[in-house]
Amino acid sequence: MAHLRGDEKRRYVAEMFARISPRYDLMNSLMTGGMHHRWKRATARLTAGSAVGPALDVATGTGDLAFALAACPNVTEVVGVDLLDEMLSIANRRRTSGRSNGKTIQFVRGDALGLPFPNASFIGATAGFSLRNMPDVPSAIREMARVVAPGGRITTLELTPMAPGVASGLGRFYFHRLVPLMGQLIAGDRTAYTYLPDSVDYFLTADGLADVFRKAGLVDVGYRRLGFGGVALHFGDRPA
């Protein structure tokens, strides 16, 4: 199913994430050994930079990156947007349990390909582990750039294909053999956790995603590899 495109992909992904939402956070922590929290904190700090103002998390899911943005001292408030009510419900429960760092955090329903915000509304915008599931990645990056003020930063945190080698071979064994088994045992959904690693094979390389950033008009584009090379943190600035 990782080869799906357009509306067919949108429907499949929405149904899948709605099913796995109750065990989504637990599976993320198990799959990454808890490292995804560190990666998200680093992404939030890079996104916020030194500008002061509100920040946006696109396809926020259960809100991890939104809460990490709220922990940045110069971020005054955070908006997390997602298509799925199931994910937003969990994010809102987490917000009321004291994860907001004293900041205003709003979780709203919306589409990454048509963000419900005016131009230049935020000092920065980020998306974590969600681009692979979007039917039109260039449009998503352009929308993030549109709602960020000049001089602001767009970042994405995403699994990415690795160059052939020992690390790549071990990673493929882990994600294609062990992760589906974990998904079956813990989330009760082997199909979803077969799709997720398979989707990496159909996704852009790190260099390819950097080109998408540049074509969206962003400058000072680059990326850092994390997680033994299987995760890429991309960044680019909207021209001042």
Secondary structure by P-SEA (a helix, b strand, c coil): ccccccaaaaaaaaaaaaaaccaaaaaaaaaaccaaaaaaaaaaaaaacccbbbbbbccccccaaaaaaaacccccbbbbbbccaaaaaaaaaaaaacccccbbbbbbbbbcccccccccccccccccccccccccaaaaaaaaaaaccccbbbbbbbbbbbcccaaaaaaaaaaaccaaaaaaaccccaaaaaaaaaaaaacccaaaaaaaaaaaccccccccccccccbbbbbccccc
